[in-house]
């Protein structure tokens, strides 16, 4: 059988994708064409962008899959790799020299300068009260009950870690809650401590009309959330009524299972599908298992999501391709590309949220453990060696070498960057250690700081609503807050 681990050349005259005897000439993105990409209702802070014109580069690579595979499966693997590799439009090119953003503390900027600078992104600045809390009115939309999770005779509240507006149903805010871990070793022997073996569940509070005066709240739980929403840290809405989540644990199973087996889960947000009992493996649409201690997730296009791999400090780009039926088990068309391994750092129990800039290729990441914000060019780098993953169903796991990772906000301005929201021309990042939200331009220039006057570790996820209002989660009161403008 031909080796499936053949590497892409550093350069090639044109794209060539080979699947056994089948050769696919691939100039997948055309020759310098331009296309109009309408970005609308993509979810989160990225909704409502105007159409934009994107320059397209010609790409090239050579990928070899086993010739012994059936033709249909070979083509599926090639299609899967093409799905993610199409994002890497500079295969064969080295990374760009990192560009360091401003390390000046946001609080060192004069207040009059802040008001002036805020005009660069008036919508996001207004949502932050132009840095003045007295211009805003925090309104609690929902608080988790003390007995949100009950199993094994023990009841606990839920911790809200992230939130996002559903792009399909206007004003519908989804908030993910994780069950606090039960501390202890996983000792299965008689008389041993079994708390570490416990199932850990997840729930979703769906707030309809969150941007109205009379929101309605429903709390839903998937039948197998102990696996598919174990220790959730983040969610991201995709297209066609889907969203994905990621969890902070080494495994989506219990800790008596030695294999590291965690990764992103794809869901339907259709009320006729999500959390409905289909008599199978919950209601999930797909799951891939190669990202232990996942700390953040962002949607790019179709069923392609990028996640923060906290175990090895990397960014993992997944493409679920075609979802299976709700509660199914066939994940064999999923693909994985791994970027910048070892260059990021996790901070336990502090999510590292991410989102794409308006160009849909630059991924902004709260690199919490390194106390900075970085930007990954997902089009940069070259296709390198095959990865060994615990999930044998991933069709083509590969490493991307020499990808460009730029420092946008250097260490020194932030202590624990966590929640993140992107506006039209700037972004805001929440500091979990201080309870402050910092606004920066895309090149890292500080604009303003809003002090929410919260205790340490209280501030969670951030979301800019369709009403131009900022929403966030509070982990100290286990609540969801709307930062209404007076």
C-alpha positions as CSV (number, residue, x, y, z in Angstrom):
1,X,0.0,0.0,0.0
2,X,1.3,3.5,-0.8
3,X,2.4,5.4,2.3
4,X,-0.4,7.8,3.4
5,X,2.2,9.9,5.2
6,X,3.8,11.4,2.1
7,X,4.6,15.0,2.6
8,X,3.6,18.0,0.5
9,X,6.6,19.5,-1.3
10,X,7.9,22.9,-0.3
11,X,6.8,24.2,-3.6
12,X,5.2,22.8,-6.8
13,X,4.2,24.3,-10.1
14,X,0.6,23.7,-9.6
15,X,-1.8,21.9,-7.2
16,X,-1.8,18.2,-7.6
17,X,-3.9,16.0,-5.3
18,X,-3.3,12.3,-5.9
19,X,-5.5,9.5,-4.6
20,X,-4.0,6.2,-5.8
21,X,-4.5,6.0,-9.5
22,X,-6.9,8.9,-9.4
23,X,-5.3,12.3,-10.1
24,X,-7.1,15.5,-9.4
25,X,-5.7,18.6,-10.9
26,X,-6.4,21.2,-8.3
27,X,-6.3,24.9,-8.8
28,X,-8.9,25.0,-6.2
29,X,-9.1,28.8,-5.7
30,X,-8.5,29.8,-9.3
31,X,-5.8,32.0,-10.8
32,X,-5.9,35.4,-9.1
33,X,-9.7,35.5,-9.3
34,X,-11.7,37.7,-7.0
35,X,-14.9,36.6,-5.4
36,X,-17.6,38.4,-3.5
37,X,-18.2,36.8,-0.1
38,X,-21.4,37.8,1.6
39,X,-20.9,37.5,5.3
40,X,-24.3,37.7,6.9
41,X,-25.9,36.1,9.9
42,X,-22.9,34.0,10.7
43,X,-23.6,34.3,14.5
44,X,-21.9,36.0,17.4
45,X,-20.2,39.4,16.8
46,X,-19.6,38.6,13.2
47,X,-23.3,39.1,12.1
48,X,-24.3,41.9,9.9
49,X,-21.0,42.4,8.1
50,X,-21.2,44.1,4.7
51,X,-20.2,42.1,1.6
52,X,-16.5,42.3,0.8
53,X,-14.3,41.4,-2.0
54,X,-11.5,39.0,-1.3
55,X,-8.3,38.4,-3.4
56,X,-7.8,34.7,-4.0
57,X,-4.4,33.1,-4.4
58,X,-3.6,30.0,-6.4
59,X,-2.4,27.1,-4.2
60,X,-0.5,23.9,-4.6
61,X,0.2,20.7,-2.7
62,X,0.5,17.0,-3.2
63,X,-1.4,14.6,-0.9
64,X,-1.3,10.9,-1.3
65,X,-3.8,8.5,0.2
66,X,-3.7,4.7,0.3
67,X,-4.4,3.1,-3.1
68,X,-5.9,0.1,-1.4
69,X,-8.9,2.1,-0.2
70,X,-12.1,1.8,-2.2
71,X,-12.5,4.6,-4.7
72,X,-15.4,6.3,-2.9
73,X,-13.4,6.4,0.4
74,X,-10.3,7.6,-1.3
75,X,-12.2,10.5,-2.8
76,X,-13.8,11.2,0.5
77,X,-10.4,11.6,2.2
78,X,-9.1,13.8,-0.6
79,X,-12.3,15.9,-0.3
80,X,-11.8,16.2,3.4
81,X,-8.2,17.3,3.1
82,X,-9.2,19.7,0.4
83,X,-11.8,21.2,2.7
84,X,-9.2,22.3,5.2
85,X,-6.2,22.7,2.9
86,X,-8.2,25.2,0.8
87,X,-7.7,27.5,3.8
88,X,-4.0,27.2,3.6
89,X,-3.4,29.3,0.4
90,X,0.3,29.7,0.9
91,X,1.4,26.0,1.1
92,X,5.1,25.8,0.5
93,X,5.7,29.3,2.0
94,X,7.4,30.0,5.3
95,X,5.8,32.0,8.1
96,X,5.9,35.7,8.2
97,X,8.0,37.5,10.7
98,X,5.9,38.1,13.8
99,X,4.7,41.6,14.2
100,X,4.4,42.7,17.8
101,X,1.4,44.8,18.8
102,X,1.4,47.5,21.4
103,X,2.5,46.6,24.9
104,X,1.4,49.9,26.3
105,X,-1.1,49.5,29.1
106,X,-4.6,50.5,28.0
107,X,-5.0,52.4,31.2
108,X,-2.1,54.6,30.5
109,X,-4.0,56.4,27.7
110,X,-5.6,59.7,28.6
111,X,-9.5,59.6,28.9
112,X,-9.9,62.2,26.2
113,X,-7.8,60.1,23.9
114,X,-10.0,57.1,24.7
115,X,-13.2,59.0,23.7
116,X,-11.5,60.1,20.5
117,X,-10.0,56.7,19.7
118,X,-13.4,55.0,20.3
119,X,-14.8,56.6,17.2
120,X,-12.8,54.0,15.2
121,X,-15.4,51.4,16.2
122,X,-18.4,53.3,17.6
123,X,-20.7,50.3,17.9
124,X,-18.4,48.2,20.1
125,X,-17.2,51.3,22.0
126,X,-20.8,52.3,22.7
127,X,-21.5,48.7,24.0
128,X,-18.7,49.3,26.4
129,X,-20.1,52.6,27.5
130,X,-17.0,54.3,26.0
131,X,-15.2,53.0,29.1
132,X,-17.6,54.4,31.7
133,X,-19.7,51.9,33.7
134,X,-22.1,54.7,34.8
135,X,-23.3,54.9,31.2
136,X,-24.5,51.3,31.4
137,X,-27.1,49.3,33.2
138,X,-26.2,45.6,34.0
139,X,-29.4,43.5,33.8
140,X,-29.3,39.9,34.9
141,X,-31.2,37.7,32.4
142,X,-30.7,34.3,34.0
143,X,-29.1,32.7,37.1
144,X,-28.4,29.0,37.4
145,X,-30.2,27.4,40.3
146,X,-28.2,25.8,43.1
147,X,-29.4,22.4,42.0
148,X,-28.8,22.7,38.3
149,X,-26.9,19.4,38.1
150,X,-27.8,16.4,40.3
151,X,-26.1,13.0,40.0
152,X,-24.8,10.4,42.3
153,X,-26.8,12.0,45.2
154,X,-24.9,15.2,44.8
155,X,-26.4,18.5,43.5
156,X,-24.4,21.5,42.2
157,X,-25.0,24.7,40.4
158,X,-23.8,25.3,36.9
159,X,-21.0,27.6,35.7
160,X,-21.8,29.7,32.6
161,X,-18.7,29.8,30.4
162,X,-19.7,31.1,27.0
163,X,-22.7,32.5,25.1
164,X,-23.7,33.2,21.5
165,X,-26.6,34.5,19.5
166,X,-28.2,32.0,17.2
167,X,-28.0,33.4,13.6
168,X,-31.1,31.5,12.5
169,X,-33.5,32.8,15.1
170,X,-33.2,36.5,15.9
171,X,-32.7,37.4,19.5
172,X,-32.1,33.9,20.7
173,X,-29.1,33.7,23.0
174,X,-27.5,30.3,23.9
175,X,-25.5,30.0,27.1
176,X,-23.5,26.9,27.9
177,X,-23.1,25.7,31.6
178,X,-20.6,23.2,32.9
179,X,-21.0,21.1,36.0
180,X,-18.2,21.8,38.6
181,X,-15.7,19.0,38.7
182,X,-15.8,16.5,41.6
183,X,-12.3,16.6,43.0
184,X,-10.7,13.2,43.8
185,X,-8.9,10.3,42.3
186,X,-10.5,7.7,40.2
187,X,-10.1,4.5,42.3
188,X,-12.4,1.8,41.1
189,X,-11.3,-0.7,43.8
190,X,-13.6,-1.4,46.7
191,X,-13.3,1.4,49.3
192,X,-11.5,3.7,46.9
193,X,-12.3,7.3,46.0
194,X,-14.5,7.2,42.9
195,X,-15.3,11.0,42.6
196,X,-12.8,11.4,39.8
197,X,-14.8,8.7,37.8
198,X,-18.0,10.8,38.0
199,X,-19.9,11.8,34.9
200,X,-19.8,15.6,34.4
201,X,-22.7,17.0,32.5
202,X,-23.4,20.2,30.5
203,X,-26.6,22.2,29.9
204,X,-27.7,25.0,27.7
205,X,-29.9,27.9,28.7
206,X,-31.8,29.2,25.6
207,X,-32.9,32.8,26.1
208,X,-35.5,33.7,23.4
209,X,-35.9,37.5,23.0
210,X,-32.8,38.2,25.0
211,X,-32.7,41.6,23.2
212,X,-36.3,42.4,24.3
213,X,-38.0,43.5,27.4
214,X,-39.5,40.1,28.1
215,X,-37.0,37.3,27.4
216,X,-38.2,33.7,27.7
217,X,-35.8,31.0,29.1
218,X,-35.6,27.2,28.5
219,X,-32.9,25.0,29.9
220,X,-32.0,21.9,27.8
221,X,-29.7,19.0,28.3
222,X,-28.6,16.4,25.8
223,X,-29.1,12.8,27.0
224,X,-25.4,12.1,26.7
225,X,-24.1,15.5,27.7
226,X,-21.7,13.7,30.2
227,X,-19.7,12.8,27.1
228,X,-20.5,15.4,24.4
229,X,-20.6,18.5,26.8
230,X,-18.2,17.4,29.5
231,X,-16.5,20.4,31.0
232,X,-17.5,22.8,28.2
233,X,-15.5,26.0,27.8
234,X,-16.9,27.5,24.6
235,X,-19.4,27.4,21.9
236,X,-19.5,28.8,18.3
237,X,-22.5,29.0,15.9
238,X,-21.9,27.8,12.4
239,X,-24.1,27.7,9.4
240,X,-27.3,25.7,8.5
241,X,-28.7,25.8,12.1
242,X,-25.6,24.2,13.7
243,X,-23.1,25.0,16.5
244,X,-20.1,23.4,18.1
245,X,-18.7,23.1,21.6
246,X,-15.4,22.1,23.1
247,X,-14.5,20.8,26.6
248,X,-11.7,21.2,29.1
249,X,-10.7,17.7,30.1
250,X,-8.3,15.1,28.8
251,X,-11.1,12.8,27.9
252,X,-14.8,13.0,27.2
253,X,-15.2,9.8,29.1
254,X,-14.6,9.2,32.8
255,X,-11.1,9.3,34.2
256,X,-10.8,5.6,34.7
257,X,-10.3,5.5,30.8
258,X,-6.6,6.0,30.1
259,X,-6.9,7.3,26.6
260,X,-7.0,11.0,26.0
261,X,-10.2,11.4,24.0
262,X,-11.6,14.9,23.9
263,X,-12.5,17.2,21.0
264,X,-15.2,19.4,19.4
265,X,-18.8,18.3,19.1
266,X,-21.1,19.4,16.3
267,X,-24.8,20.0,17.2
268,X,-28.0,21.1,15.6
269,X,-29.7,24.2,17.2
270,X,-33.0,23.1,15.7
271,X,-35.4,22.7,18.6
272,X,-36.7,19.5,16.9
273,X,-33.3,18.0,17.1
274,X,-31.2,19.4,20.0
275,X,-31.6,17.5,23.2
276,X,-34.3,15.2,21.7
277,X,-34.1,11.5,22.5
278,X,-33.6,9.6,19.2
279,X,-32.8,6.3,21.0
280,X,-29.2,6.5,19.9
281,X,-26.1,8.3,21.2
282,X,-27.7,11.6,22.3
283,X,-28.6,14.2,19.7
284,X,-25.1,15.3,18.6
285,X,-24.3,15.4,14.8
286,X,-20.6,14.7,15.0
287,X,-17.6,14.6,17.3
288,X,-13.9,14.3,16.7
289,X,-11.5,13.4,19.5
290,X,-7.9,14.9,19.2
291,X,-8.0,18.0,21.4
292,X,-7.6,17.4,25.1
293,X,-8.2,20.4,27.3
294,X,-10.0,22.4,24.7
295,X,-10.2,26.0,25.8
296,X,-11.9,27.9,23.0
297,X,-13.6,27.4,19.6
298,X,-14.4,29.5,16.6
299,X,-16.3,28.9,13.4
300,X,-14.8,29.7,10.0
301,X,-17.1,28.3,7.3
302,X,-19.4,25.4,6.5
303,X,-18.6,22.8,9.2
304,X,-15.1,24.0,9.8
305,X,-14.2,25.0,13.3
306,X,-10.9,25.9,15.0
307,X,-10.2,25.0,18.6
308,X,-7.6,25.8,21.3
309,X,-5.7,22.7,22.2
310,X,-4.7,23.3,25.8
311,X,-2.8,20.1,26.3
312,X,0.0,20.9,23.7
313,X,-0.6,24.6,23.2
314,X,-1.8,24.4,19.6
315,X,-4.6,25.5,17.4
316,X,-6.5,22.5,15.8
317,X,-8.5,23.2,12.6
318,X,-11.3,20.6,12.2
319,X,-13.7,20.0,9.3
320,X,-16.6,17.8,10.2
321,X,-17.6,17.6,6.5
322,X,-21.0,15.9,6.3
323,X,-22.7,15.3,9.7
324,X,-24.2,12.0,10.5
325,X,-27.8,11.5,11.7
326,X,-28.5,12.8,15.2
327,X,-27.0,10.4,17.7
328,X,-25.0,8.6,15.1
329,X,-21.4,7.3,15.2
330,X,-19.8,7.6,11.7
331,X,-17.2,10.3,12.0
332,X,-14.9,8.9,9.2
333,X,-14.9,11.9,6.9
334,X,-13.7,14.4,9.5
335,X,-10.3,16.1,8.9
336,X,-7.7,17.9,11.2
337,X,-4.9,20.4,10.6
338,X,-2.7,21.4,13.6
339,X,-1.0,24.8,13.8
340,X,1.7,26.4,16.0
341,X,2.1,23.5,18.4
342,X,3.7,24.6,21.7
343,X,3.3,28.3,21.1
344,X,0.2,28.8,23.2
345,X,-0.5,28.1,26.9
346,X,-3.6,27.1,28.8
347,X,-4.6,28.5,32.2
348,X,-6.7,25.9,34.0
349,X,-10.4,26.8,34.4
350,X,-10.0,30.0,32.4
351,X,-11.4,29.7,28.9
352,X,-9.3,31.0,26.0
353,X,-11.9,32.3,23.6
354,X,-11.3,32.9,19.9
355,X,-13.0,34.5,16.9
356,X,-12.2,35.3,13.3
357,X,-11.5,38.8,12.1
358,X,-13.7,40.1,9.2
359,X,-11.3,38.7,6.6
360,X,-12.4,35.2,7.8
361,X,-8.8,33.9,7.7
362,X,-7.2,35.6,10.6
363,X,-8.0,33.9,13.9
364,X,-7.8,36.1,17.0
365,X,-6.9,34.0,20.1
366,X,-6.9,34.9,23.8
367,X,-3.6,33.1,24.7
368,X,-4.4,33.1,28.4
369,X,-1.4,31.3,29.9
370,X,1.0,33.7,28.0
371,X,-1.1,36.8,29.0
372,X,-1.4,38.0,25.5
373,X,-3.6,38.1,22.4
374,X,-2.3,36.6,19.2
375,X,-3.5,36.3,15.6
376,X,-3.0,33.1,13.5
377,X,-3.0,33.4,9.7
378,X,-4.9,30.2,8.9
379,X,-3.9,30.6,5.2
380,X,-0.2,30.5,6.1
381,X,2.2,27.5,6.4
382,X,2.8,24.3,4.6
383,X,1.3,20.9,4.8
384,X,3.7,18.6,6.8
385,X,3.7,15.2,8.4
386,X,0.7,13.1,9.4
387,X,-0.4,13.2,13.0
388,X,-0.9,10.3,15.4
389,X,-4.3,10.8,17.1
390,X,-6.3,8.6,19.4
391,X,-9.3,9.0,17.1
392,X,-8.8,6.6,14.3
393,X,-11.8,7.9,12.4
394,X,-10.2,11.2,11.5
395,X,-9.5,10.8,7.8
396,X,-6.4,12.9,7.3
397,X,-4.8,14.5,10.5
398,X,-1.9,16.6,9.4
399,X,0.5,19.2,10.8
400,X,0.8,22.7,9.3
401,X,4.5,23.8,9.6
402,X,5.7,27.4,9.6
403,X,2.3,29.0,10.1
404,X,2.3,32.7,10.9
405,X,1.4,33.6,14.5
406,X,1.6,37.3,15.3
407,X,1.4,39.0,18.7
408,X,-1.4,41.6,18.7
409,X,-1.4,42.5,22.4
410,X,1.9,41.6,24.2
411,X,2.1,40.4,27.8
412,X,1.8,43.3,30.2
413,X,-1.5,44.8,29.3
414,X,-3.6,41.8,30.4
415,X,-3.3,39.3,33.2
416,X,-5.7,36.6,32.1
417,X,-7.3,37.3,28.7
418,X,-10.3,35.1,28.3
419,X,-13.6,36.2,26.8
420,X,-13.3,37.8,23.4
421,X,-15.6,39.6,20.9
422,X,-14.8,41.0,17.5
423,X,-16.4,44.2,16.1
424,X,-16.1,45.7,12.6
425,X,-12.7,47.3,13.2
426,X,-11.7,46.4,16.7
427,X,-12.1,43.8,19.4
428,X,-12.7,43.5,23.1
429,X,-11.1,41.0,25.5
430,X,-12.2,40.3,29.0
431,X,-9.5,39.9,31.7
432,X,-10.7,37.2,34.1
433,X,-8.2,38.2,36.7
434,X,-9.3,41.9,37.0
435,X,-12.9,41.9,35.7
436,X,-12.0,44.6,33.1
437,X,-12.8,44.6,29.4
438,X,-10.2,46.1,27.1
439,X,-10.9,47.3,23.6
440,X,-8.1,47.3,21.0
441,X,-7.8,48.0,17.3
442,X,-6.9,45.0,15.1
443,X,-3.3,46.0,15.2
444,X,-3.2,46.1,19.0
445,X,-3.6,49.8,19.7
446,X,-5.5,50.3,23.0
447,X,-8.7,52.2,22.8
448,X,-10.5,52.0,26.1
449,X,-10.9,50.0,29.3
450,X,-14.3,49.2,31.0
451,X,-14.0,48.2,34.6
452,X,-17.0,46.0,35.5
453,X,-15.9,46.1,39.1
454,X,-16.2,42.3,39.4
455,X,-14.2,40.0,41.7
456,X,-11.3,37.9,40.2
457,X,-12.4,35.0,38.1
458,X,-16.0,36.3,37.8
459,X,-15.9,37.5,34.2
460,X,-16.6,34.8,31.6
461,X,-17.6,34.9,27.9
462,X,-18.5,38.0,25.9
463,X,-21.0,38.5,23.1
464,X,-22.1,41.5,21.1
465,X,-25.8,41.2,20.4
466,X,-27.8,42.1,17.3
467,X,-29.1,45.1,19.3
468,X,-25.5,46.5,19.7
469,X,-25.5,45.5,23.4
470,X,-22.8,43.6,25.2
471,X,-23.7,40.3,27.0
472,X,-21.4,38.4,29.3
473,X,-21.4,35.6,31.8
474,X,-20.6,35.9,35.5
475,X,-19.0,32.8,37.0
476,X,-19.2,34.1,40.6
477,X,-23.0,34.4,40.5
478,X,-23.5,31.8,37.7
479,X,-25.5,34.3,35.8
480,X,-25.9,35.9,32.3
481,X,-25.8,39.7,32.2
482,X,-27.0,42.1,29.6
483,X,-25.1,45.4,29.7
484,X,-27.9,47.7,28.7
485,X,-27.1,51.2,27.5
486,X,-28.9,54.0,29.4
